[in-house]
């Protein structure tokens, strides 16, 4: 037997081994798909557009625990009260249960200090002090909270009875509602600054320390910008987190996680999934996306950039309705990216686009030589031409609308 045969066989085995290893490595790098989560409810959205990227039991009512303080914080910030206002701690605030910043009865702190103490260190005493300062009692402040989340954030399955999240069977929310609330709150620069602060010196009457933000995603997950965590025996572990990478900010919400370790593991996997699979893109619209609709509008223009979340590797289909709504279609489904501003009609531009209209306009505007004022018959002729023009433009608008509908059905 030739000595080369064992050599060739060994080489072949080595090549097969290398190829097998490469195939296994490639398979390991493939997208594992949506993460398996331990939390009972979860949602992941894009902060700019509100697009839902992943959801599980997102409408199931759960106990929020201290993520309630997101609402208390944004209400106080947007109330118009001076942040330097002194807030006096009541006996009820001093004796609140759970996590505290150890305010003493009668102690005065500025509103801004209490906001940091509440949102960073989850002080229940600070939350009660803020609520009493705003409305005189926790009950009245809770009424404000419920109205606020409905009107400002569109939260329809959330109900609060206290400002801190302390256990109460009536105090409930959903993952989708908390995502909406957090998305609204994070648009406020001061709120964003507070919930993104990792450490801050605290000089209280009975407690001098350095506040450390209880949201452990800060500093442990790249790009984290906020928001708040919570825990009670009834709620389990809850967490709302925002993170930003490559121009896209995501907001994740987890409710009723069995352990703290699983809570942060779930949030890491949730955010990783979003950043790995989606991009935020500015919507690109061709001239055909700006239809001529009627005499009321020549077309549309974008007053500001419009964005869409697109699965990586996909090209979105963008259409504009006759009313100016920009619709985006991807494998995520169809959704609105916003509205364009209508442009007043320019008959000269219309005439250039439709030659037959230009002919009618010239005929209607031809000079009259035989009289200073046109005769009744000529007035009627001009009126007839304009009526015909209106009818023609209306028919063209209907035809264009039908074409758009046919194109949508093809997709």
C-alpha positions as semicolon CSV with decimal commas, in nm:
position;residue;x (nm);y (nm);z (nm)
1;X;0,000;0,000;0,000
2;X;0,127;0,342;-0,089
3;X;0,247;0,551;0,202
4;X;0,040;0,839;0,067
5;X;-0,295;0,669;0,128
6;X;-0,282;0,698;0,512
7;X;-0,165;1,054;0,472
8;X;-0,454;1,137;0,239
9;X;-0,698;0,967;0,476
10;X;-0,565;1,163;0,773
11;X;-0,586;1,485;0,578
12;X;-0,943;1,408;0,477
13;X;-1,039;1,337;0,839
14;X;-0,873;1,661;0,949
15;X;-1,064;1,860;0,685
16;X;-1,393;1,699;0,791
17;X;-1,317;1,778;1,156
18;X;-1,240;2,143;1,077
19;X;-1,552;2,177;0,863
20;X;-1,764;2,019;1,136
21;X;-1,624;2,252;1,398
22;X;-1,688;2,551;1,175
23;X;-2,045;2,438;1,111
24;X;-2,109;2,398;1,484
25;X;-1,960;2,742;1,553
26;X;-2,173;2,894;1,278
27;X;-2,485;2,730;1,417
28;X;-2,400;2,857;1,764
29;X;-2,381;3,212;1,628
30;X;-2,721;3,195;1,458
31;X;-3,000;3,403;1,605
32;X;-3,157;3,199;1,885
33;X;-3,489;3,380;1,842
34;X;-3,700;3,542;2,113
35;X;-3,567;3,474;2,464
36;X;-3,741;3,243;2,708
37;X;-3,835;3,460;3,006
38;X;-3,905;3,372;3,368
39;X;-4,109;3,686;3,434
40;X;-4,486;3,647;3,416
41;X;-4,538;3,958;3,198
42;X;-4,298;4,128;2,960
43;X;-4,283;4,378;2,677
44;X;-4,010;4,541;2,469
45;X;-4,078;4,859;2,270
46;X;-3,885;5,115;2,071
47;X;-3,880;5,441;2,266
48;X;-3,904;5,675;1,967
49;X;-4,190;5,511;1,776
50;X;-4,357;5,296;2,042
51;X;-4,331;4,990;1,816
52;X;-4,376;4,664;2,009
53;X;-4,089;4,425;1,940
54;X;-4,176;4,146;2,183
55;X;-4,463;4,090;2,425
56;X;-4,578;3,823;2,669
57;X;-4,887;3,858;2,889
58;X;-4,846;4,231;2,828
59;X;-5,210;4,310;2,916
60;X;-5,230;4,094;3,227
61;X;-5,295;4,298;3,542
62;X;-5,007;4,279;3,790
63;X;-4,895;4,459;4,105
64;X;-4,637;4,725;4,012
65;X;-4,446;4,773;4,339
66;X;-4,196;5,062;4,326
67;X;-4,208;5,120;3,951
68;X;-4,515;5,319;4,060
69;X;-4,267;5,592;4,153
70;X;-4,205;5,660;3,783
71;X;-4,551;5,816;3,776
72;X;-4,505;6,010;4,099
73;X;-4,175;6,147;3,970
74;X;-4,289;6,266;3,629
75;X;-4,604;6,425;3,775
76;X;-4,400;6,625;4,027
77;X;-4,152;6,734;3,761
78;X;-4,422;6,848;3,519
79;X;-4,643;7,007;3,787
80;X;-4,486;7,349;3,752
81;X;-4,382;7,355;4,118
82;X;-4,042;7,505;4,187
83;X;-3,786;7,228;4,231
84;X;-3,624;7,435;4,505
85;X;-3,950;7,438;4,706
86;X;-3,910;7,310;5,062
87;X;-4,120;7,002;5,142
88;X;-4,194;6,928;5,508
89;X;-4,204;6,562;5,613
90;X;-4,527;6,465;5,788
91;X;-4,568;6,199;6,057
92;X;-4,730;5,967;5,803
93;X;-4,442;6,008;5,561
94;X;-4,190;5,952;5,840
95;X;-4,354;5,623;5,936
96;X;-4,398;5,469;5,591
97;X;-4,313;5,101;5,557
98;X;-4,050;4,953;5,330
99;X;-3,752;5,125;5,173
100;X;-3,686;5,473;5,309
101;X;-3,436;5,755;5,294
102;X;-3,497;5,801;5,669
103;X;-3,671;6,137;5,668
104;X;-3,753;6,270;6,014
105;X;-4,090;6,418;6,105
106;X;-4,072;6,792;6,038
107;X;-3,756;6,756;5,825
108;X;-3,748;6,984;5,525
109;X;-3,593;6,886;5,196
110;X;-3,617;7,047;4,854
111;X;-3,849;6,887;4,604
112;X;-3,556;6,802;4,375
113;X;-3,376;6,622;4,660
114;X;-3,684;6,415;4,734
115;X;-3,715;6,323;4,367
116;X;-3,361;6,187;4,368
117;X;-3,423;6,006;4,697
118;X;-3,742;5,850;4,562
119;X;-3,632;5,753;4,211
120;X;-3,276;5,646;4,292
121;X;-3,310;5,498;4,640
122;X;-3,683;5,414;4,616
123;X;-3,772;5,605;4,931
124;X;-4,137;5,542;5,022
125;X;-4,119;5,825;5,273
126;X;-4,006;6,061;4,997
127;X;-4,295;5,948;4,774
128;X;-4,551;6,023;5,045
129;X;-4,392;6,359;5,124
130;X;-4,410;6,456;4,755
131;X;-4,774;6,343;4,725
132;X;-4,878;6,541;5,034
133;X;-4,689;6,847;4,911
134;X;-4,866;6,826;4,574
135;X;-5,223;6,749;4,680
136;X;-5,246;6,734;5,059
137;X;-5,295;6,357;5,083
138;X;-5,196;6,032;4,915
139;X;-5,555;5,964;4,815
140;X;-5,597;6,293;4,629
141;X;-5,259;6,249;4,465
142;X;-5,360;5,901;4,351
143;X;-5,657;6,056;4,171
144;X;-5,413;6,283;3,990
145;X;-5,195;5,983;3,904
146;X;-5,483;5,792;3,748
147;X;-5,594;6,087;3,540
148;X;-5,236;6,160;3,437
149;X;-5,152;5,813;3,305
150;X;-5,477;5,794;3,111
151;X;-5,447;6,134;2,947
152;X;-5,071;6,165;2,901
153;X;-4,961;5,808;2,838
154;X;-5,276;5,630;2,723
155;X;-5,259;5,375;3,004
156;X;-5,605;5,218;3,026
157;X;-5,558;4,922;3,262
158;X;-5,366;5,089;3,544
159;X;-5,500;5,206;3,879
160;X;-5,311;5,366;4,167
161;X;-5,410;5,421;4,530
162;X;-5,071;5,536;4,663
163;X;-4,761;5,712;4,525
164;X;-4,500;5,456;4,629
165;X;-4,620;5,113;4,519
166;X;-4,669;4,973;4,868
167;X;-4,897;4,665;4,855
168;X;-5,266;4,722;4,790
169;X;-5,491;4,477;4,602
170;X;-5,643;4,767;4,407
171;X;-5,311;4,901;4,279
172;X;-5,251;4,729;3,946
173;X;-5,089;4,788;3,608
174;X;-4,988;4,599;3,295
175;X;-4,659;4,564;3,111
176;X;-4,791;4,754;2,810
177;X;-4,919;5,039;3,027
178;X;-4,588;5,071;3,210
179;X;-4,405;5,078;2,877
180;X;-4,626;5,366;2,764
181;X;-4,575;5,549;3,095
182;X;-4,197;5,504;3,086
183;X;-4,182;5,613;2,723
184;X;-4,367;5,933;2,813
185;X;-4,155;6,001;3,123
186;X;-3,824;5,946;2,947
187;X;-3,902;6,230;2,708
188;X;-3,849;6,469;3,001
189;X;-3,483;6,568;3,034
190;X;-3,485;6,610;3,412
191;X;-3,659;6,280;3,471
192;X;-3,409;6,112;3,237
193;X;-3,119;6,269;3,427
194;X;-3,245;6,154;3,767
195;X;-3,317;5,792;3,672
196;X;-2,983;5,773;3,489
197;X;-2,781;5,889;3,792
198;X;-2,582;5,607;3,952
199;X;-2,464;5,775;4,273
200;X;-2,540;6,097;4,461
201;X;-2,442;6,232;4,805
202;X;-2,733;6,255;5,049
203;X;-2,732;6,487;5,346
204;X;-3,044;6,418;5,550
205;X;-3,124;6,515;5,905
206;X;-3,083;6,160;6,031
207;X;-2,899;5,995;5,742
208;X;-2,586;6,110;5,565
209;X;-2,478;5,874;5,292
210;X;-2,430;5,824;4,919
211;X;-2,744;5,721;4,737
212;X;-2,689;5,431;4,499
213;X;-2,942;5,375;4,223
214;X;-3,129;5,051;4,289
215;X;-3,163;4,978;3,916
216;X;-2,869;4,740;3,873
217;X;-2,883;4,758;3,494
218;X;-2,706;5,095;3,527
219;X;-2,336;5,030;3,494
220;X;-2,389;4,661;3,422
221;X;-2,555;4,678;3,081
222;X;-2,404;4,887;2,803
223;X;-2,614;5,187;2,709
224;X;-2,858;5,177;3,002
225;X;-3,030;5,515;3,049
226;X;-3,291;5,437;3,324
227;X;-3,557;5,362;3,465
228;X;-3,680;5,192;3,792
229;X;-3,707;4,860;3,975
230;X;-3,943;4,735;4,246
231;X;-4,032;4,448;4,478
232;X;-4,301;4,338;4,721
233;X;-4,407;3,992;4,827
234;X;-4,724;4,016;4,620
235;X;-4,574;4,177;4,310
236;X;-4,255;3,976;4,291
237;X;-3,964;4,155;4,127
238;X;-4,051;4,426;3,875
239;X;-3,827;4,627;3,646
240;X;-3,850;4,895;3,380
241;X;-3,525;4,959;3,191
242;X;-3,429;5,181;2,900
243;X;-3,109;5,140;2,701
244;X;-2,968;5,309;2,393
245;X;-2,729;5,177;2,128
246;X;-2,652;5,293;1,774
247;X;-2,918;5,562;1,787
248;X;-3,201;5,329;1,894
249;X;-3,341;5,338;2,248
250;X;-3,544;5,044;2,377
251;X;-3,770;5,019;2,681
252;X;-3,825;4,684;2,849
253;X;-4,078;4,602;3,120
254;X;-4,080;4,288;3,335
255;X;-4,347;4,212;3,593
256;X;-4,367;3,938;3,856
257;X;-4,027;3,778;3,825
258;X;-3,963;3,504;4,084
259;X;-3,612;3,617;4,181
260;X;-3,390;3,920;4,148
261;X;-3,126;3,724;3,957
262;X;-3,379;3,601;3,701
263;X;-3,523;3,952;3,671
264;X;-3,193;4,103;3,555
265;X;-3,111;3,800;3,342
266;X;-3,447;3,836;3,166
267;X;-3,396;4,208;3,106
268;X;-3,050;4,150;2,961
269;X;-3,186;3,887;2,722
270;X;-3,484;4,106;2,632
271;X;-3,271;4,408;2,541
272;X;-3,010;4,193;2,365
273;X;-3,286;4,048;2,149
274;X;-3,405;4,393;2,046
275;X;-3,063;4,534;1,962
276;X;-2,960;4,217;1,779
277;X;-3,264;4,196;1,554
278;X;-3,388;4,550;1,486
279;X;-3,270;4,888;1,356
280;X;-3,424;5,233;1,379
281;X;-3,437;5,382;1,031
282;X;-3,546;5,718;0,899
283;X;-3,839;5,661;0,667
284;X;-3,739;5,715;0,305
285;X;-4,019;5,832;0,079
286;X;-4,003;5,875;-0,298
287;X;-4,200;6,138;-0,489
288;X;-4,467;5,875;-0,550
289;X;-4,524;5,866;-0,176
290;X;-4,658;6,220;-0,188
291;X;-4,981;6,183;-0,384
292;X;-5,187;6,465;-0,530
293;X;-5,517;6,413;-0,354
294;X;-5,761;6,688;-0,448
295;X;-5,802;7,062;-0,489
296;X;-5,766;7,090;-0,111
297;X;-5,405;6,972;-0,120
298;X;-5,135;6,952;-0,382
299;X;-4,941;6,695;-0,179
300;X;-4,754;6,664;0,148
301;X;-4,424;6,753;0,310
302;X;-4,254;6,614;0,619
303;X;-4,214;6,878;0,891
304;X;-3,968;6,658;1,080
305;X;-3,789;6,328;1,019
306;X;-4,008;6,019;1,052
307;X;-3,869;5,691;1,181
308;X;-3,956;5,324;1,171
309;X;-3,821;5,017;1,347
310;X;-3,721;4,763;1,085
311;X;-3,606;4,401;1,129
312;X;-3,243;4,381;1,020
313;X;-3,209;4,287;0,655
314;X;-3,557;4,407;0,559
315;X;-3,658;4,702;0,342
316;X;-3,982;4,860;0,466
317;X;-4,270;4,932;0,231
318;X;-4,374;5,295;0,280
319;X;-4,702;5,440;0,157
320;X;-4,882;5,768;0,218
321;X;-5,259;5,781;0,247
322;X;-5,464;6,052;0,072
323;X;-5,494;6,215;0,414
324;X;-5,115;6,231;0,458
325;X;-5,058;5,943;0,702
326;X;-4,729;5,761;0,649
327;X;-4,777;5,384;0,676
328;X;-4,489;5,141;0,715
329;X;-4,509;4,769;0,647
330;X;-4,250;4,518;0,768
331;X;-4,268;4,164;0,902
332;X;-4,368;4,327;1,232
333;X;-4,693;4,430;1,063
334;X;-4,842;4,758;0,945
335;X;-4,824;5,072;1,156
336;X;-4,830;5,447;1,125
337;X;-4,498;5,636;1,130
338;X;-4,671;5,972;1,160
339;X;-4,839;6,239;0,951
340;X;-4,721;6,472;0,679
341;X;-4,823;6,835;0,644
342;X;-5,060;6,909;0,353
343;X;-4,944;7,161;0,095
344;X;-5,191;7,414;-0,048
345;X;-5,274;7,346;-0,413
346;X;-5,072;7,517;-0,683
347;X;-5,280;7,515;-1,002
348;X;-4,974;7,591;-1,215
349;X;-4,801;7,279;-1,081
350;X;-5,118;7,080;-1,137
351;X;-5,137;7,203;-1,496
352;X;-4,779;7,099;-1,563
353;X;-4,855;6,752;-1,434
354;X;-5,179;6,718;-1,635
355;X;-5,160;6,880;-1,985
356;X;-5,536;6,860;-2,039
357;X;-5,587;7,072;-1,727
358;X;-5,343;7,331;-1,862
359;X;-5,541;7,353;-2,186
360;X;-5,865;7,406;-1,994
361;X;-5,703;7,674;-1,779
362;X;-5,569;7,862;-2,080
363;X;-5,908;7,848;-2,248
364;X;-6,079;7,980;-1,938
365;X;-5,827;8,260;-1,897
366;X;-5,820;8,377;-2,263
367;X;-5,849;8,757;-2,296
368;X;-6,181;8,917;-2,381
369;X;-6,158;9,194;-2,643
370;X;-6,515;9,283;-2,724
371;X;-6,614;9,414;-2,380
372;X;-6,469;9,528;-2,053
373;X;-6,687;9,274;-1,874
374;X;-6,739;8,925;-2,021
375;X;-7,086;8,853;-2,146
376;X;-7,314;8,622;-1,950
377;X;-7,253;8,346;-2,203
378;X;-6,877;8,375;-2,158
379;X;-6,913;8,381;-1,782
380;X;-7,111;8,061;-1,808
381;X;-6,843;7,912;-2,032
382;X;-6,570;7,995;-1,781
383;X;-6,778;7,854;-1,496
384;X;-6,839;7,539;-1,701
385;X;-6,465;7,497;-1,759
386;X;-6,387;7,531;-1,389
387;X;-6,661;7,285;-1,296
388;X;-6,515;7,045;-1,548
389;X;-6,172;7,096;-1,398
390;X;-6,303;7,019;-1,051
391;X;-6,475;6,704;-1,175
392;X;-6,160;6,593;-1,355
393;X;-5,940;6,643;-1,050
394;X;-6,190;6,458;-0,835
395;X;-6,189;6,161;-1,075
396;X;-5,809;6,160;-1,079
397;X;-5,800;6,155;-0,699
398;X;-6,038;5,856;-0,691
399;X;-5,830;5,670;-0,951
400;X;-5,510;5,731;-0,755
401;X;-5,672;5,612;-0,432
402;X;-5,789;5,293;-0,603
403;X;-5,439;5,232;-0,739
404;X;-5,290;5,269;-0,392
405;X;-5,538;5,020;-0,248
406;X;-5,456;4,771;-0,523
407;X;-5,083;4,813;-0,454
408;X;-5,139;4,753;-0,081
409;X;-5,332;4,434;-0,151
410;X;-5,046;4,310;-0,365
411;X;-4,816;4,337;-0,065
